[in-house]
Amino acid sequence: MKKKINLGLILSHITLIIACILTVIPIWWILNTALSSRVSIASTKISFIPEGITIKNFIEVLTNDNFLLWLRNSIIFSAGTTLLTLFCATIAAYAFSRFEFKGKKIGLMFFIVLMMLPITAAMVGQFRIFREFGLLNKYTGMILLYSSSAMAFSIWNLKGYFDTIPKSLEEAAVVDGASKVQIFINIILPLSKPALAITALFIFIIPWTDFAAAFLFISDPNKYTLAMGLYQWASDPRNIPWPLFAAGSIVVAAPLAILYLVFQRYIVSGLTVGGVKE
């Protein structure tokens, strides 16, 4: 029995090691290209250490006026979407968790249907609406678009977490004379930091990494995002600045990696605790 268990553990570790290697290879490749002084990615030999290590590609990217413009736009879209969605979703989730009203079950089922549908399924209709209201190529329009995409998941995730908070805490606060607003701000929100953190992270990722919606709704070069900008760099297959493209990709991915590291202690509790109703 012990031999079988040990064999299973060995096979599991081997599988995980292989999976980690396959995951790390693309990251190593892109980092190798970004730190290399070579202009082309084509080579007849494999080198685990970049040839002529240099950070000039990162310097050139971070001093490129177009890249800084794309970075600013992505920050505006992502930060605006995160703030708007988290504000609306938190209030809506608390209402669905604590109050009884007509259409509550139907509303929750509707959110499930929205999460099941791919985001691209509604883009044609959204594009026509945005064109009629003059929201194309507008910061406000893109923030509303991304917020609508993230709203259903945000409400469900926060609602599940709010359900785990004992109602007795609110009842005790009511006895002490606290209002609904005071209870929400001083009790519910502080206790919901894990769920708020992980929800904000997932909301932030949507506009930061999106390409399809930005490509369809944005035609003004002054509103291009990082994803669209990097696509412009790689649009001509005969003249792709691979080192710059690789350095730009790392710069785009770095904030997400940092956010995951900062909020990693909230990720498990924010997702799992809200998924279990006591």
Backbone as CSV, one residue per row, in Angstrom:
resi,resn,N_x,N_y,N_z,CA_x,CA_y,CA_z,C_x,C_y,C_z
1,MET,0.839,-1.213,0.000,0.000,0.000,0.000,0.865,1.251,0.000
2,LYS,1.927,1.244,0.822,2.820,2.406,0.871,3.547,2.594,-0.448
3,LYS,3.923,1.447,-1.084,4.600,1.538,-2.374,3.686,2.163,-3.415
4,LYS,2.390,1.784,-3.382,1.439,2.363,-4.335,1.278,3.857,-4.111
5,ILE,1.200,4.258,-2.831,1.058,5.680,-2.502,2.298,6.452,-2.939
6,ASN,3.486,5.882,-2.640,4.727,6.546,-3.034,4.836,6.665,-4.549
7,LEU,4.431,5.613,-5.264,4.456,5.651,-6.723,3.511,6.730,-7.249
8,GLY,2.348,6.838,-6.607,1.398,7.871,-7.024,1.947,9.265,-6.779
9,LEU,2.611,9.458,-5.631,3.196,10.759,-5.336,4.308,11.103,-6.321
10,ILE,5.111,10.093,-6.671,6.203,10.332,-7.625,5.648,10.732,-8.989
11,LEU,4.627,9.998,-9.442,4.026,10.326,-10.742,3.382,11.714,-10.717
12,SER,2.759,12.059,-9.593,2.143,13.390,-9.470,3.194,14.486,-9.536
13,HIS,4.302,14.277,-8.833,5.375,15.273,-8.848,6.006,15.394,-10.227
14,ILE,6.179,14.269,-10.901,6.740,14.321,-12.256,5.821,15.086,-13.189
15,THR,4.518,14.812,-13.078,3.537,15.520,-13.919,3.560,17.018,-13.652
16,LEU,3.616,17.396,-12.373,3.634,18.811,-12.018,4.924,19.489,-12.487
17,ILE,6.044,18.766,-12.380,7.317,19.332,-12.841,7.282,19.580,-14.345
18,ILE,6.750,18.609,-15.095,6.639,18.769,-16.556,5.730,19.945,-16.885
19,ALA,4.600,20.059,-16.164,3.676,21.168,-16.407,4.339,22.515,-16.112
20,CYS,5.126,22.579,-15.036,5.825,23.824,-14.700,6.852,24.187,-15.767
21,ILE,7.565,23.179,-16.260,8.558,23.440,-17.306,7.893,23.977,-18.562
22,LEU,6.779,23.352,-18.956,6.058,23.806,-20.150,5.503,25.215,-19.959
23,THR,5.178,25.564,-18.719,4.668,26.910,-18.439,5.788,27.945,-18.455
24,VAL,6.948,27.551,-17.953,8.063,28.487,-17.831,8.742,28.743,-19.177
25,ILE,8.735,27.771,-20.080,9.440,27.913,-21.359,9.020,29.170,-22.123
26,PRO,7.717,29.428,-22.340,7.356,30.672,-23.053,7.813,31.939,-22.329
27,ILE,7.733,31.916,-20.973,8.168,33.083,-20.203,9.669,33.292,-20.368
28,TRP,10.418,32.185,-20.283,11.867,32.280,-20.485,12.195,32.790,-21.881
29,TRP,11.477,32.292,-22.871,11.744,32.677,-24.259,11.520,34.174,-24.475
30,ILE,10.407,34.697,-23.946,10.095,36.108,-24.151,11.068,36.985,-23.361
31,LEU,11.475,36.542,-22.154,12.447,37.292,-21.369,13.818,37.245,-22.025
32,ASN,14.175,36.108,-22.569,15.438,35.955,-23.282,15.511,36.902,-24.474
33,THR,14.409,37.006,-25.203,14.354,37.899,-26.360,14.430,39.363,-25.936
34,ALA,13.741,39.701,-24.839,13.716,41.091,-24.385,15.074,41.566,-23.891
35,LEU,15.851,40.667,-23.302,17.167,41.033,-22.757,18.307,40.840,-23.748
36,SER,17.993,40.328,-24.916,19.029,40.048,-25.902,19.273,41.252,-26.797
37,SER,20.512,41.384,-27.264,20.852,42.463,-28.190,20.587,42.077,-29.638
38,ARG,20.171,40.808,-29.857,19.856,40.372,-31.215,18.577,41.038,-31.687
39,VAL,18.498,41.307,-32.975,17.313,41.925,-33.567,16.294,40.869,-33.953
40,SER,16.754,39.700,-34.334,15.875,38.627,-34.791,15.760,37.565,-33.718
41,ILE,14.629,36.826,-33.733,14.438,35.718,-32.794,14.890,34.407,-33.412
42,ALA,15.204,34.431,-34.705,15.651,33.220,-35.373,17.123,32.979,-35.061
43,SER,17.445,31.740,-34.698,18.819,31.399,-34.366,19.035,29.914,-34.600
44,THR,20.258,29.542,-34.938,20.583,28.137,-35.187,20.991,27.407,-33.919
45,LYS,21.102,28.111,-32.812,21.488,27.473,-31.558,20.595,27.954,-30.423
46,ILE,20.471,27.094,-29.434,19.650,27.400,-28.265,20.536,27.906,-27.144
47,SER,20.190,29.060,-26.610,20.965,29.659,-25.529,20.053,29.940,-24.345
48,PHE,20.421,29.397,-23.179,19.619,29.627,-21.981,19.896,30.993,-21.369
49,ILE,20.988,31.609,-21.786,21.338,32.950,-21.327,21.302,33.888,-22.534
50,PRO,20.635,35.043,-22.444,20.557,35.970,-23.573,21.941,36.370,-24.087
51,GLU,22.043,36.475,-25.397,23.299,36.893,-26.010,23.458,38.408,-25.883
52,GLY,24.517,38.840,-25.242,24.733,40.275,-25.068,23.634,40.903,-24.246
53,ILE,23.524,40.503,-22.975,22.435,40.979,-22.114,22.417,42.506,-22.063
54,THR,21.227,43.059,-22.275,21.063,44.507,-22.270,19.641,44.854,-21.864
55,ILE,19.473,46.029,-21.276,18.137,46.504,-20.909,17.700,47.658,-21.809
56,LYS,18.426,47.848,-22.903,18.097,48.965,-23.788,16.710,48.803,-24.401
57,ASN,16.260,47.552,-24.583,14.923,47.335,-25.134,13.851,47.843,-24.182
58,PHE,14.039,47.607,-22.885,13.085,48.099,-21.896,13.131,49.631,-21.816
59,ILE,14.331,50.185,-21.888,14.462,51.643,-21.851,13.781,52.268,-23.062
60,GLU,13.990,51.648,-24.220,13.378,52.182,-25.438,11.861,52.093,-25.386
61,VAL,11.361,51.008,-24.809,9.911,50.853,-24.690,9.322,51.889,-23.738
62,LEU,9.956,52.037,-22.574,9.423,52.937,-21.541,9.627,54.411,-21.867
63,THR,10.419,54.707,-22.868,10.595,56.093,-23.309,9.917,56.358,-24.642
64,ASN,9.240,55.350,-25.166,8.514,55.498,-26.435,7.209,56.247,-26.178
65,ASP,7.008,57.363,-26.892,5.821,58.187,-26.667,4.532,57.410,-26.917
66,ASN,4.507,56.600,-27.971,3.303,55.826,-28.276,3.004,54.816,-27.180
67,PHE,4.053,54.146,-26.701,3.844,53.146,-25.645,3.331,53.814,-24.374
68,LEU,3.855,54.964,-24.026,3.381,55.672,-22.837,1.932,56.108,-23.001
69,LEU,1.541,56.472,-24.230,0.145,56.814,-24.499,-0.746,55.597,-24.314
70,TRP,-0.317,54.448,-24.857,-1.092,53.219,-24.688,-1.174,52.826,-23.220
71,LEU,-0.088,53.014,-22.502,-0.070,52.684,-21.080,-1.053,53.564,-20.312
72,ARG,-1.061,54.845,-20.620,-1.992,55.765,-19.950,-3.436,55.373,-20.225
73,ASN,-3.751,55.062,-21.470,-5.115,54.672,-21.821,-5.531,53.396,-21.107
74,SER,-4.633,52.422,-21.054,-4.957,51.162,-20.384,-5.190,51.377,-18.897
75,ILE,-4.394,52.251,-18.281,-4.589,52.544,-16.861,-5.936,53.218,-16.633
76,ILE,-6.299,54.150,-17.502,-7.593,54.833,-17.366,-8.738,53.841,-17.512
77,PHE,-8.680,53.007,-18.539,-9.740,52.029,-18.759,-9.835,51.044,-17.595
78,SER,-8.694,50.524,-17.159,-8.692,49.495,-16.116,-9.092,50.064,-14.755
79,ALA,-8.512,51.204,-14.398,-8.836,51.806,-13.104,-10.286,52.273,-13.061
80,GLY,-10.737,52.921,-14.136,-12.122,53.388,-14.194,-13.108,52.235,-14.128
81,THR,-12.823,51.173,-14.862,-13.698,49.996,-14.853,-13.728,49.347,-13.486
82,THR,-12.576,49.235,-12.854,-12.502,48.601,-11.531,-13.303,49.383,-10.499
83,LEU,-13.136,50.689,-10.482,-13.846,51.519,-9.498,-15.356,51.488,-9.722
84,LEU,-15.783,51.671,-10.980,-17.217,51.708,-11.275,-17.867,50.356,-11.020
85,THR,-17.245,49.298,-11.507,-17.840,47.964,-11.355,-17.877,47.538,-9.897
86,LEU,-16.787,47.771,-9.179,-16.740,47.356,-7.772,-17.755,48.129,-6.941
87,PHE,-17.929,49.415,-7.228,-18.910,50.226,-6.489,-20.330,49.697,-6.718
88,CYS,-20.698,49.517,-7.995,-22.058,49.071,-8.320,-22.287,47.625,-7.882
89,ALA,-21.289,46.761,-8.123,-21.458,45.345,-7.790,-21.550,45.122,-6.291
90,THR,-20.798,45.887,-5.507,-20.836,45.719,-4.051,-22.212,46.049,-3.497
91,ILE,-22.782,47.142,-3.963,-24.122,47.534,-3.499,-25.164,46.514,-3.949
92,ALA,-25.089,46.100,-5.226,-26.053,45.136,-5.752,-25.925,43.792,-5.047
93,ALA,-24.694,43.343,-4.816,-24.476,42.053,-4.159,-25.016,42.062,-2.727
94,TYR,-24.833,43.168,-2.029,-25.351,43.275,-0.662,-26.880,43.231,-0.661
95,ALA,-27.485,43.882,-1.650,-28.944,43.857,-1.752,-29.449,42.444,-2.019
96,PHE,-28.792,41.721,-2.943,-29.209,40.357,-3.248,-28.955,39.419,-2.065
97,SER,-27.984,39.717,-1.248,-27.642,38.856,-0.125,-28.535,39.075,1.090
98,ARG,-28.935,40.316,1.324,-29.608,40.629,2.586,-31.095,40.963,2.462
99,PHE,-31.568,41.357,1.305,-32.953,41.798,1.182,-33.761,40.837,0.321
100,GLU,-35.070,40.793,0.587,-35.998,40.008,-0.213,-36.857,40.963,-1.040
101,PHE,-36.924,40.726,-2.328,-37.710,41.577,-3.214,-38.137,40.766,-4.439
102,LYS,-39.122,41.260,-5.139,-39.635,40.569,-6.315,-38.569,40.553,-7.426
103,GLY,-38.449,39.415,-8.050,-37.490,39.291,-9.147,-36.085,38.948,-8.702
104,LYS,-35.893,38.648,-7.419,-34.550,38.362,-6.911,-33.977,37.092,-7.546
105,LYS,-34.756,36.001,-7.527,-34.274,34.749,-8.091,-34.080,34.851,-9.598
106,ILE,-35.001,35.537,-10.256,-34.889,35.710,-11.710,-33.644,36.525,-12.039
107,GLY,-33.397,37.554,-11.231,-32.206,38.377,-11.461,-30.919,37.591,-11.319
108,LEU,-30.846,36.737,-10.288,-29.653,35.914,-10.091,-29.479,34.905,-11.230
109,MET,-30.579,34.322,-11.684,-30.501,33.394,-12.820,-30.061,34.119,-14.080
110,PHE,-30.517,35.350,-14.241,-30.121,36.144,-15.405,-28.619,36.411,-15.394
111,PHE,-28.062,36.651,-14.217,-26.612,36.858,-14.113,-25.846,35.597,-14.505
112,ILE,-26.384,34.420,-14.129,-25.741,33.157,-14.514,-25.732,33.001,-16.028
113,VAL,-26.855,33.326,-16.668,-26.931,33.245,-18.131,-25.922,34.187,-18.777
114,LEU,-25.783,35.379,-18.228,-24.817,36.334,-18.766,-23.392,35.812,-18.652
115,MET,-23.070,35.153,-17.532,-21.723,34.624,-17.359,-21.446,33.463,-18.299
116,MET,-22.490,32.736,-18.698,-22.321,31.605,-19.604,-22.083,32.052,-21.039
117,LEU,-22.612,33.204,-21.397,-22.460,33.692,-22.764,-21.074,34.296,-22.968
118,PRO,-20.449,34.063,-24.118,-19.154,34.711,-24.398,-19.334,36.206,-24.594
119,ILE,-18.310,36.963,-24.215,-18.394,38.426,-24.311,-18.600,38.871,-25.753
120,THR,-18.000,38.151,-26.687,-18.093,38.543,-28.101,-19.496,38.387,-28.662
121,ALA,-20.370,37.605,-27.985,-21.714,37.372,-28.519,-22.544,38.645,-28.550
122,ALA,-22.264,39.592,-27.675,-23.061,40.819,-27.590,-22.390,42.011,-28.257
123,MET,-21.220,41.819,-28.844,-20.453,42.959,-29.335,-21.124,43.699,-30.489
124,VAL,-21.798,42.958,-31.359,-22.452,43.612,-32.495,-23.553,44.541,-32.009
125,GLY,-24.393,44.028,-31.107,-25.458,44.865,-30.551,-24.906,46.039,-29.760
126,GLN,-23.886,45.789,-28.974,-23.269,46.869,-28.212,-22.656,47.918,-29.127
127,PHE,-22.045,47.474,-30.206,-21.448,48.421,-31.149,-22.503,49.342,-31.744
128,ARG,-23.657,48.806,-32.109,-24.722,49.632,-32.688,-25.260,50.622,-31.658
129,ILE,-25.396,50.170,-30.420,-25.872,51.075,-29.362,-24.865,52.193,-29.124
130,PHE,-23.594,51.839,-29.032,-22.552,52.833,-28.797,-22.469,53.831,-29.945
131,ARG,-22.659,53.345,-31.158,-22.607,54.249,-32.317,-23.766,55.227,-32.287
132,GLU,-24.949,54.771,-31.873,-26.116,55.650,-31.810,-25.953,56.727,-30.742
133,PHE,-25.316,56.371,-29.634,-25.164,57.324,-28.524,-23.820,58.051,-28.557
134,GLY,-23.046,57.852,-29.597,-21.778,58.558,-29.732,-20.747,58.182,-28.684
135,LEU,-20.695,56.915,-28.290,-19.764,56.470,-27.255,-18.524,55.785,-27.813
136,LEU,-18.428,55.670,-29.132,-17.241,55.064,-29.713,-16.043,55.995,-29.544
137,ASN,-14.872,55.413,-29.327,-13.634,56.186,-29.132,-13.707,57.128,-27.935
138,LYS,-14.483,56.746,-26.926,-14.619,57.566,-25.719,-14.182,56.755,-24.495
139,TYR,-13.503,57.428,-23.572,-13.118,56.758,-22.332,-14.362,56.266,-21.583
140,THR,-15.373,57.120,-21.518,-16.601,56.754,-20.811,-17.248,55.531,-21.421
141,GLY,-17.297,55.491,-22.745,-17.921,54.363,-23.426,-17.211,53.047,-23.143
142,MET,-15.882,53.051,-23.197,-15.131,51.821,-22.969,-15.232,51.365,-21.517
143,ILE,-15.246,52.315,-20.587,-15.389,51.950,-19.174,-16.760,51.317,-18.930
144,LEU,-17.806,51.875,-19.545,-19.146,51.291,-19.417,-19.199,49.908,-20.046
145,LEU,-18.531,49.740,-21.180,-18.517,48.451,-21.866,-17.849,47.380,-21.010
146,TYR,-16.668,47.691,-20.491,-15.953,46.724,-19.671,-16.678,46.464,-18.346
147,SER,-17.290,47.494,-17.799,-18.021,47.324,-16.537,-19.202,46.380,-16.718
148,SER,-19.911,46.528,-17.822,-21.045,45.638,-18.080,-20.588,44.192,-18.246
149,SER,-19.399,43.996,-18.801,-18.880,42.639,-18.998,-18.507,41.971,-17.684
150,ALA,-18.029,42.776,-16.727,-17.552,42.215,-15.464,-18.599,42.226,-14.358
151,MET,-19.748,42.849,-14.606,-20.716,43.065,-13.536,-21.314,41.769,-13.007
152,ALA,-21.697,40.852,-13.898,-22.369,39.629,-13.459,-21.475,38.795,-12.540
153,PHE,-20.232,38.559,-12.963,-19.315,37.788,-12.113,-19.073,38.494,-10.787
154,SER,-18.891,39.801,-10.831,-18.589,40.549,-9.610,-19.727,40.451,-8.605
155,ILE,-20.963,40.583,-9.074,-22.111,40.507,-8.173,-22.222,39.113,-7.557
156,TRP,-22.052,38.079,-8.374,-22.172,36.720,-7.871,-21.066,36.402,-6.866
157,ASN,-19.857,36.788,-7.166,-18.740,36.486,-6.266,-18.895,37.205,-4.927
158,LEU,-19.272,38.472,-4.970,-19.438,39.236,-3.734,-20.671,38.781,-2.960
159,LYS,-21.722,38.449,-3.680,-22.941,37.985,-3.018,-22.686,36.703,-2.242
160,GLY,-21.921,35.781,-2.857,-21.591,34.537,-2.178,-20.789,34.776,-0.906
161,TYR,-19.905,35.763,-0.939,-19.100,36.072,0.256,-19.954,36.755,1.328
162,PHE,-20.828,37.678,0.900,-21.701,38.350,1.864,-22.602,37.342,2.584
163,ASP,-22.995,36.270,1.889,-23.855,35.259,2.506,-23.170,34.558,3.674
164,THR,-21.848,34.526,3.664,-21.119,33.838,4.742,-20.942,34.708,5.981
165,ILE,-21.233,35.980,5.883,-21.110,36.881,7.039,-22.358,36.734,7.905
166,PRO,-22.223,36.377,9.156,-23.403,36.156,10.022,-24.284,37.404,10.122
167,LYS,-25.569,37.179,10.000,-26.512,38.295,10.126,-26.608,38.791,11.559
168,SER,-26.154,37.960,12.496,-26.214,38.365,13.908,-25.366,39.596,14.182
169,LEU,-24.294,39.771,13.390,-23.465,40.969,13.555,-24.262,42.221,13.201
170,GLU,-25.030,42.137,12.166,-25.850,43.284,11.768,-26.977,43.523,12.758
171,GLU,-27.561,42.441,13.253,-28.642,42.590,14.233,-28.129,43.250,15.507
172,ALA,-26.918,42.879,15.922,-26.333,43.510,17.113,-26.060,44.988,16.869
173,ALA,-25.629,45.309,15.640,-25.368,46.712,15.315,-26.660,47.524,15.282
174,VAL,-27.747,46.906,14.818,-29.047,47.593,14.796,-29.503,47.899,16.219
175,VAL,-29.289,46.947,17.126,-29.644,47.160,18.536,-28.869,48.333,19.117
176,ASP,-27.616,48.493,18.660,-26.790,49.606,19.139,-27.120,50.921,18.446
177,GLY,-28.071,50.889,17.508,-28.520,52.122,16.861,-27.859,52.433,15.536
178,ALA,-27.169,51.473,14.960,-26.511,51.710,13.672,-27.524,51.633,12.538
179,SER,-27.330,52.473,11.533,-28.193,52.457,10.361,-27.689,51.431,9.355
180,LYS,-28.470,51.189,8.283,-28.071,50.239,7.248,-26.774,50.677,6.564
181,VAL,-26.654,51.970,6.338,-25.455,52.494,5.687,-24.238,52.305,6.583
182,GLN,-24.384,52.577,7.871,-23.276,52.405,8.804,-22.867,50.937,8.914
183,ILE,-23.852,50.053,8.923,-23.562,48.619,8.986,-22.787,48.187,7.749
184,PHE,-23.225,48.667,6.604,-22.586,48.287,5.340,-21.146,48.781,5.279
185,ILE,-20.923,50.028,5.684,-19.590,50.620,5.578,-18.658,50.135,6.684
186,ASN,-19.154,50.055,7.914,-18.284,49.768,9.061,-18.167,48.284,9.408
187,ILE,-19.079,47.458,8.917,-19.039,46.029,9.264,-18.839,45.149,8.027
188,ILE,-19.720,45.300,7.059,-19.695,44.410,5.891,-18.434,44.605,5.055
189,LEU,-18.114,45.829,4.707,-16.961,46.079,3.837,-15.630,45.663,4.481
190,PRO,-15.368,46.006,5.750,-14.100,45.537,6.349,-13.981,44.015,6.405
191,LEU,-15.088,43.323,6.639,-15.048,41.864,6.697,-14.929,41.226,5.312
192,SER,-15.175,42.003,4.280,-15.195,41.462,2.915,-13.946,41.817,2.122
193,LYS,-12.876,42.199,2.792,-11.656,42.582,2.076,-11.130,41.503,1.136
194,PRO,-11.111,40.217,1.534,-10.624,39.191,0.585,-11.439,39.138,-0.693
195,ALA,-12.760,39.161,-0.573,-13.618,39.095,-1.756,-13.494,40.351,-2.597
196,LEU,-13.416,41.503,-1.945,-13.273,42.757,-2.685,-11.944,42.796,-3.435
197,ALA,-10.883,42.300,-2.804,-9.566,42.320,-3.436,-9.516,41.438,-4.670
198,ILE,-9.994,40.203,-4.559,-9.917,39.289,-5.695,-10.885,39.712,-6.795
199,THR,-12.038,40.261,-6.422,-12.980,40.747,-7.435,-12.395,41.928,-8.189
200,ALA,-11.772,42.850,-7.463,-11.127,43.996,-8.105,-10.018,43.546,-9.053
201,LEU,-9.284,42.518,-8.653,-8.201,42.008,-9.500,-8.738,41.446,-10.808
202,PHE,-9.804,40.653,-10.725,-10.382,40.080,-11.937,-10.994,41.170,-12.826
203,ILE,-11.578,42.170,-12.218,-12.135,43.273,-13.012,-11.015,44.011,-13.736
204,PHE,-9.928,44.275,-13.036,-8.807,45.014,-13.611,-8.206,44.278,-14.806
205,ILE,-8.173,42.954,-14.746,-7.561,42.168,-15.812,-8.312,42.313,-17.131
206,ILE,-9.636,42.454,-17.081,-10.442,42.460,-18.307,-10.020,43.563,-19.272
207,PRO,-10.054,44.845,-18.890,-9.625,45.878,-19.840,-8.122,45.906,-20.073
208,TRP,-7.337,45.454,-19.095,-5.878,45.507,-19.229,-5.385,44.568,-20.326
209,THR,-6.028,43.417,-20.465,-5.583,42.417,-21.435,-6.483,42.320,-22.658
210,ASP,-7.577,43.054,-22.691,-8.536,42.907,-23.788,-7.988,43.451,-25.104
211,PHE,-8.309,42.732,-26.161,-7.960,43.196,-27.505,-9.189,43.273,-28.410
212,ALA,-10.066,42.267,-28.340,-11.193,42.173,-29.266,-12.120,43.383,-29.165
213,ALA,-12.559,43.717,-27.950,-13.476,44.839,-27.777,-12.814,46.163,-28.141
214,ALA,-11.565,46.333,-27.720,-10.854,47.573,-28.043,-10.673,47.721,-29.550
215,PHE,-10.368,46.624,-30.220,-10.177,46.658,-31.673,-11.460,47.051,-32.396
216,LEU,-12.612,46.641,-31.856,-13.891,46.927,-32.497,-14.416,48.320,-32.158
217,PHE,-14.225,48.757,-30.927,-14.849,49.996,-30.467,-13.919,51.206,-30.545
218,ILE,-12.637,50.987,-30.789,-11.682,52.093,-30.818,-10.999,52.144,-32.183
219,SER,-11.118,53.280,-32.826,-10.426,53.502,-34.102,-9.499,54.710,-34.031
220,ASP,-9.594,55.474,-32.950,-8.750,56.639,-32.754,-7.399,56.193,-32.181
221,PRO,-6.279,56.438,-32.881,-4.966,56.022,-32.368,-4.635,56.603,-31.001
222,ASN,-5.229,57.750,-30.663,-4.968,58.364,-29.358,-5.653,57.622,-28.209
223,LYS,-6.528,56.671,-28.550,-7.227,55.886,-27.522,-6.773,54.437,-27.506
224,TYR,-5.745,54.114,-28.260,-5.266,52.730,-28.313,-4.811,52.270,-26.931
225,THR,-5.041,50.983,-26.646,-4.581,50.375,-25.406,-3.255,49.650,-25.648
226,LEU,-2.699,49.069,-24.592,-1.440,48.343,-24.724,-1.574,47.149,-25.662
227,ALA,-2.683,46.432,-25.567,-2.880,45.275,-26.439,-2.942,45.700,-27.899
228,MET,-3.636,46.786,-28.183,-3.727,47.269,-29.557,-2.386,47.811,-30.039
229,GLY,-1.677,48.474,-29.150,-0.385,49.024,-29.533,0.625,47.941,-29.876
230,LEU,0.683,46.899,-29.047,1.587,45.797,-29.342,1.201,45.089,-30.626
231,TYR,-0.079,45.032,-30.893,-0.537,44.448,-32.163,-0.045,45.274,-33.342
232,GLN,-0.039,46.583,-33.186,0.463,47.449,-34.259,1.940,47.174,-34.516
233,TRP,2.699,46.939,-33.465,4.120,46.640,-33.630,4.332,45.319,-34.372
234,ALA,3.405,44.382,-34.174,3.568,43.055,-34.785,2.695,42.864,-36.019
235,SER,2.093,43.931,-36.523,1.161,43.803,-37.651,1.862,43.536,-38.979
236,ASP,3.106,43.961,-39.118,3.858,43.725,-40.349,4.806,42.546,-40.134
237,PRO,4.476,41.370,-40.641,5.311,40.179,-40.367,6.722,40.280,-40.928
238,ARG,6.958,41.198,-41.868,8.289,41.329,-42.468,9.191,42.259,-41.663
239,ASN,8.604,43.007,-40.737,9.412,43.989,-40.005,8.907,44.106,-38.559
240,ILE,8.970,43.016,-37.827,8.508,43.009,-36.441,9.695,43.252,-35.500
241,PRO,9.649,44.299,-34.694,10.740,44.533,-33.720,10.596,43.585,-32.535
242,TRP,11.035,42.353,-32.699,10.797,41.325,-31.689,11.340,41.686,-30.309
243,PRO,12.543,42.203,-30.174,13.011,42.570,-28.825,12.126,43.613,-28.150
244,LEU,11.692,44.615,-28.915,10.802,45.632,-28.349,9.441,45.033,-28.011
245,PHE,8.957,44.170,-28.889,7.675,43.509,-28.653,7.736,42.659,-27.385
246,ALA,8.839,41.934,-27.217,9.011,41.099,-26.031,9.111,41.951,-24.763
247,ALA,9.892,43.037,-24.833,10.022,43.925,-23.678,8.678,44.564,-23.329
248,GLY,7.929,44.988,-24.347,6.609,45.562,-24.108,5.648,44.562,-23.500
249,SER,5.723,43.303,-23.935,4.859,42.264,-23.378,5.149,42.042,-21.899
250,ILE,6.431,42.074,-21.532,6.797,41.896,-20.126,6.306,43.074,-19.292
251,VAL,6.424,44.270,-19.833,5.936,45.459,-19.126,4.423,45.370,-18.916
252,VAL,3.710,44.833,-19.905,2.259,44.679,-19.783,1.908,43.630,-18.731
253,ALA,2.663,42.531,-18.703,2.359,41.438,-17.775,2.822,41.714,-16.351
254,ALA,3.834,42.564,-16.187,4.412,42.801,-14.865,3.399,43.318,-13.836
255,PRO,2.554,44.315,-14.155,1.595,44.787,-13.144,0.653,43.698,-12.669
256,LEU,0.229,42.812,-13.577,-0.667,41.730,-13.175,0.041,40.759,-12.238
257,ALA,1.299,40.453,-12.554,2.068,39.557,-11.688,2.253,40.171,-10.297
258,ILE,2.522,41.469,-10.260,2.696,42.156,-8.976,1.401,42.147,-8.176
259,LEU,0.285,42.403,-8.851,-1.011,42.405,-8.167,-1.334,41.025,-7.606
260,TYR,-1.039,39.974,-8.365,-1.267,38.621,-7.868,-0.421,38.342,-6.629
261,LEU,0.836,38.804,-6.644,1.696,38.589,-5.488,1.193,39.356,-4.265
262,VAL,0.705,40.560,-4.489,0.223,41.391,-3.380,-1.045,40.803,-2.773
263,PHE,-1.954,40.320,-3.646,-3.255,39.852,-3.179,-3.358,38.332,-3.099
264,GLN,-2.224,37.629,-3.147,-2.298,36.173,-3.193,-2.939,35.567,-1.947
265,ARG,-2.771,36.221,-0.800,-3.381,35.672,0.419,-4.894,35.844,0.431
266,TYR,-5.393,36.730,-0.444,-6.835,36.921,-0.541,-7.471,36.040,-1.609
267,ILE,-6.664,35.529,-2.539,-7.219,34.845,-3.708,-7.996,33.597,-3.312
268,VAL,-7.376,32.724,-2.518,-8.039,31.468,-2.142,-9.279,31.727,-1.304
269,SER,-9.133,32.553,-0.260,-10.282,32.817,0.606,-11.352,33.600,-0.120
270,GLY,-10.967,34.494,-1.016,-11.959,35.303,-1.730,-12.795,34.503,-2.689
271,LEU,-12.228,33.417,-3.240,-12.958,32.590,-4.199,-13.654,31.410,-3.538
272,THR,-12.989,30.740,-2.599,-13.543,29.523,-2.030,-14.579,29.801,-0.940
273,VAL,-14.311,30.786,-0.086,-15.245,31.048,1.005,-16.589,31.506,0.459
274,GLY,-16.550,32.362,-0.574,-17.802,32.828,-1.167,-18.538,31.756,-1.927
275,GLY,-17.872,30.651,-2.226,-18.527,29.591,-2.981,-19.217,28.580,-2.106
276,VAL,-19.097,28.721,-0.774,-19.729,27.783,0.156,-20.724,28.540,1.032
277,LYS,-21.947,28.098,0.988,-22.979,28.761,1.789,-23.229,27.931,3.035
278,GLU,-23.078,28.569,4.160,-23.257,27.849,5.418,-24.729,27.878,5.841
